[in-house]
């Protein structure tokens, strides 16, 4: 696992948090919820691709 992936996930979290706080202060709670869901989907996409790579490596190791 590369450390840059962790930094990318942390950066997405920080950006989403800042945007959500700004939107909540300006009474846009519905859009803030959508932004947090989009951020969650971005992070889940990264994690799912990492898990897929892990299973690919396991198949390669055991010649499946």
PyMOL commands that set and color helices and strands:
alter all, ss='L'
color gray80, all
select helices_A, chain A and resi 3-25+29-62
alter helices_A, ss='H'
color red, helices_A
deselect
rebuild
show_as cartoon
